[in-house]
């Protein structure tokens, strides 16, 4: 994880964003040596990612009485 001070973050924001995007590495922004914010990549689910997630849910739901599950309960299955 990269740590930068606020001045450096302001001066090099474009380069830091590019690094986060390309490498997935997080950047912690500090003021007086104390962390105050973090830049991190946004997780994107392409078609393959959505298919994999759906398969995980189906796999976890197999054999359970699932017809009465709420959306929240189904989403919880993806976190198990």
N, CA, C and O of each residue as an XYZ file, in Angstrom:
320
protein
N       0.845     -1.174      0.000
C       0.000      0.000      0.000
C       0.889      1.237      0.000
O       1.877      1.314      0.731
N       0.524      2.182     -0.819
C       1.275      3.431     -0.938
C       0.707      4.437      0.069
O      -0.507      4.521      0.249
N       1.582      5.189      0.714
C       1.147      6.280      1.591
C       1.738      7.581      1.070
O       2.930      7.664      0.775
N       0.880      8.599      0.963
C       1.337      9.919      0.521
C       0.724     10.980      1.418
O      -0.321     10.768      2.032
N       1.397     12.136      1.486
C       0.814     13.229      2.252
C      -0.184     13.983      1.368
O      -0.234     13.761      0.158
N      -0.961     14.859      1.961
C      -2.028     15.533      1.223
C      -1.486     16.379      0.070
O      -2.093     16.425     -1.000
N      -0.365     17.042      0.276
C       0.211     17.871     -0.794
C       0.615     17.002     -1.982
O       0.323     17.331     -3.132
N       1.281     15.900     -1.695
C       1.709     14.995     -2.764
C       0.501     14.392     -3.477
O       0.524     14.232     -4.698
N      -0.555     14.056     -2.729
C      -1.767     13.503     -3.332
C      -2.398     14.517     -4.285
O      -2.836     14.163     -5.380
N      -2.440     15.778     -3.858
C      -3.022     16.831     -4.704
C      -2.180     17.032     -5.967
O      -2.713     17.157     -7.069
N      -0.886     17.061     -5.791
C       0.018     17.307     -6.908
C       0.033     16.150     -7.908
O       0.164     16.365     -9.113
N      -0.102     14.929     -7.402
C       0.049     13.740     -8.251
C      -1.237     12.917     -8.383
O      -1.179     11.712     -8.629
N      -2.388     13.559     -8.222
C      -3.644     12.818     -8.203
C      -3.850     11.970     -9.457
O      -4.218     10.800     -9.354
N      -3.621     12.536    -10.621
C      -3.831     11.775    -11.857
C      -2.952     10.528    -11.906
O      -3.419      9.452    -12.278
N      -1.693     10.668    -11.536
C      -0.774      9.529    -11.545
C      -1.184      8.488    -10.500
O      -1.087      7.286    -10.748
N      -1.641      8.949     -9.337
C      -2.080      8.013     -8.300
C      -3.324      7.242     -8.743
O      -3.427      6.035     -8.523
N      -4.261      7.948     -9.367
C      -5.466      7.286     -9.867
C      -5.120      6.256    -10.931
O      -5.705      5.173    -10.962
N      -4.177      6.584    -11.799
C      -3.769      5.659    -12.842
C      -3.145      4.407    -12.220
O      -3.407      3.292    -12.671
N      -2.325      4.591    -11.192
C      -1.684      3.458    -10.527
C      -2.728      2.562     -9.858
O      -2.646      1.337     -9.943
N      -3.710      3.177     -9.193
C      -4.784      2.419     -8.557
C      -5.553      1.626     -9.610
O      -5.865      0.451     -9.414
N      -5.853      2.283    -10.725
C      -6.614      1.632    -11.795
C      -5.838      0.471    -12.423
O      -6.401     -0.599    -12.655
N      -4.564      0.679    -12.694
C      -3.756     -0.318    -13.410
C      -3.325     -1.487    -12.529
O      -3.322     -2.634    -12.974
N      -2.957     -1.196    -11.269
C      -2.389     -2.233    -10.411
C      -3.357     -2.748     -9.354
O      -3.151     -3.830     -8.804
N      -4.405     -1.990     -9.066
C      -5.330     -2.385     -8.015
C      -4.814     -2.058     -6.621
O      -5.458     -2.370     -5.620
N      -3.646     -1.427     -6.569
C      -3.049     -1.081     -5.281
C      -3.811      0.081     -4.640
O      -4.316      0.958     -5.341
N      -3.891      0.084     -3.322
C      -4.549      1.165     -2.603
C      -3.541      2.255     -2.253
O      -2.355      1.986     -2.063
N      -4.035      3.491     -2.172
C      -3.205      4.626     -1.777
C      -3.842      5.255     -0.549
O      -5.014      5.631     -0.570
N      -3.064      5.366      0.521
C      -3.543      6.018      1.734
C      -3.016      7.445      1.755
O      -1.820      7.681      1.582
N      -3.915      8.387      1.966
C      -3.543      9.806      2.034
C      -3.484     10.195      3.512
O      -4.430      9.982      4.271
N      -2.349     10.769      3.895
C      -2.111     11.101      5.301
C      -1.970     12.607      5.497
O      -1.498     13.326      4.616
N      -2.387     13.060      6.663
C      -2.144     14.449      7.085
C      -1.383     14.369      8.404
O      -1.843     13.739      9.356
N      -0.241     14.997      8.454
C       0.622     14.948      9.633
C       0.911     13.509     10.063
O       0.962     13.198     11.252
N       1.099     12.632      9.057
C       1.449     11.246      9.335
C       0.290     10.350      9.727
O       0.484      9.156      9.957
N      -0.923     10.908      9.806
C      -2.090     10.108     10.187
C      -2.977      9.875      8.966
O      -3.306     10.823      8.253
N      -3.365      8.629      8.718
C      -4.223      8.328      7.569
C      -5.570      9.039      7.678
O      -6.208      9.020      8.730
N      -5.999      9.673      6.567
C      -7.298     10.355      6.569
C      -8.210      9.881      5.438
O      -9.426     10.054      5.512
N      -7.638      9.291      4.405
C      -8.463      8.831      3.279
C      -7.726      7.730      2.541
O      -6.515      7.564      2.683
N      -8.486      6.978      1.745
C      -7.876      5.906      0.971
C      -8.466      5.883     -0.431
O      -9.684      5.931     -0.607
N      -7.591      5.809     -1.424
C      -8.007      5.594     -2.805
C      -7.910      4.103     -3.062
O      -6.867      3.495     -2.824
N      -8.984      3.515     -3.544
C      -8.950      2.092     -3.857
C      -9.745      1.846     -5.128
O     -10.647      2.613     -5.463
N      -9.408      0.774     -5.834
C     -10.095      0.499     -7.095
C     -11.551      0.113     -6.854
O     -11.892     -0.467     -5.824
N     -12.392      0.442     -7.812
C     -13.783      0.048     -7.778
C     -13.866     -1.349     -8.360
O     -13.323     -1.618     -9.431
N     -14.550     -2.241     -7.651
C     -14.716     -3.595     -8.174
C     -15.745     -3.576     -9.278
O     -16.869     -3.106     -9.101
N     -15.342     -4.090    -10.409
C     -16.250     -4.157    -11.548
C     -16.517     -5.608    -11.871
O     -15.603     -6.432    -11.907
N     -17.765     -5.908    -12.104
C     -18.136     -7.270    -12.475
C     -18.517     -7.281    -13.945
O     -19.590     -6.811    -14.323
N     -17.640     -7.815    -14.761
C     -17.972     -8.006    -16.166
C     -18.919     -9.182    -16.289
O     -19.365     -9.735    -15.283
N     -19.224     -9.563    -17.507
C     -20.147    -10.670    -17.734
C     -19.659    -11.939    -17.041
O     -20.452    -12.651    -16.425
N     -18.373    -12.225    -17.135
C     -17.826    -13.425    -16.502
C     -17.972    -13.352    -14.991
O     -18.284    -14.358    -14.352
N     -17.749    -12.172    -14.406
C     -17.887    -11.997    -12.960
C     -19.320    -12.186    -12.496
O     -19.560    -12.788    -11.449
N     -20.272    -11.679    -13.261
C     -21.683    -11.840    -12.904
C     -22.101    -13.291    -13.019
O     -22.861    -13.785    -12.187
N     -21.614    -13.980    -14.039
C     -21.938    -15.395    -14.205
C     -21.387    -16.203    -13.037
O     -22.074    -17.069    -12.496
N     -20.150    -15.918    -12.652
C     -19.538    -16.633    -11.530
C     -20.311    -16.381    -10.248
O     -20.523    -17.303     -9.460
N     -20.737    -15.137    -10.029
C     -21.499    -14.809     -8.831
C     -22.840    -15.546     -8.828
O     -23.260    -16.075     -7.799
N     -23.507    -15.577     -9.982
C     -24.785    -16.284    -10.083
C     -24.598    -17.773     -9.801
O     -25.426    -18.390     -9.131
N     -23.510    -18.349    -10.310
C     -23.247    -19.768    -10.075
C     -23.001    -20.041     -8.593
O     -23.410    -21.082     -8.079
N     -22.336    -19.113     -7.902
C     -22.113    -19.274     -6.467
C     -23.434    -19.281     -5.717
O     -23.639    -20.099     -4.820
N     -24.324    -18.379     -6.078
C     -25.624    -18.301     -5.406
C     -26.411    -19.583     -5.648
O     -26.975    -20.157     -4.716
N     -26.448    -20.032     -6.904
C     -27.196    -21.248     -7.240
C     -26.628    -22.444     -6.475
O     -27.375    -23.274     -5.957
N     -25.295    -22.520     -6.411
C     -24.646    -23.620     -5.711
C     -25.012    -23.624     -4.230
O     -25.271    -24.682     -3.657
N     -25.035    -22.452     -3.613
C     -25.348    -22.353     -2.187
C     -26.826    -22.567     -1.909
O     -27.199    -22.970     -0.807
N     -27.670    -22.301     -2.899
C     -29.112    -22.445     -2.710
C     -29.575    -23.878     -2.945
O     -30.671    -24.242     -2.518
N     -28.774    -24.695     -3.609
C     -29.168    -26.064     -3.926
C     -29.495    -26.828     -2.650
O     -28.707    -26.872     -1.704
N     -30.676    -27.424     -2.655
C     -31.095    -28.225     -1.508
C     -31.739    -27.430     -0.397
O     -32.147    -28.016      0.606
N     -31.845    -26.133     -0.529
C     -32.499    -25.310      0.491
C     -33.889    -24.934     -0.002
O     -34.126    -24.839     -1.206
N     -34.791    -24.724      0.922
C     -36.104    -24.214      0.536
C     -35.950    -22.732      0.223
O     -36.001    -21.901      1.130
N     -35.767    -22.393     -1.031
C     -35.384    -21.028     -1.392
C     -36.504    -20.201     -1.984
O     -36.310    -19.017     -2.258
N     -37.662    -20.783     -2.188
C     -38.711    -20.044     -2.894
C     -39.217    -18.837     -2.113
O     -39.783    -17.914     -2.699
N     -39.019    -18.837     -0.799
C     -39.526    -17.733      0.018
C     -38.437    -16.786      0.509
O     -38.683    -15.977      1.404
N     -37.243    -16.874     -0.060
C     -36.148    -16.013      0.380
C     -36.333    -14.587     -0.137
O     -36.781    -14.365     -1.262
N     -35.978    -13.635      0.713
C     -35.987    -12.235      0.287
C     -34.713    -11.942     -0.497
O     -33.777    -12.742     -0.502
N     -34.688    -10.801     -1.152
C     -33.494    -10.383     -1.881
C     -32.307    -10.280     -0.935
O     -31.202    -10.692     -1.288
N     -32.517     -9.737      0.263
C     -31.433     -9.610      1.241
C     -30.879    -10.980      1.638
O     -29.669    -11.140      1.802
N     -31.762    -11.963      1.791
C     -31.306    -13.300      2.154
C     -30.512    -13.936      1.017
O     -29.512    -14.614      1.253
N     -30.960    -13.715     -0.210
C     -30.218    -14.236     -1.363
C     -28.855    -13.568     -1.452
O     -27.857    -14.243     -1.705
N     -28.791    -12.248     -1.247
C     -27.510    -11.544     -1.290
C     -26.580    -12.047     -0.178
O     -25.366    -12.123     -0.366
N     -27.156    -12.388      0.975
C     -26.333    -12.909      2.072
C     -25.678    -14.218      1.676
O     -24.575    -14.517      2.132
N     -26.339    -15.006      0.833
C     -25.745    -16.252      0.369
C     -24.463    -16.011     -0.416
O     -23.579    -16.867     -0.415
N     -24.339    -14.879     -1.081
C     -23.141    -14.589     -1.855
C     -21.972    -14.246     -0.946
O     -20.819    -14.287     -1.376
N     -22.256    -13.910      0.296
C     -21.193    -13.528      1.233
C     -20.747    -14.694      2.105
O     -19.745    -14.580      2.810
N     -21.468    -15.816      2.074
C     -21.114    -16.964      2.915
C     -19.820    -17.597      2.476
O     -19.377    -18.576      3.077
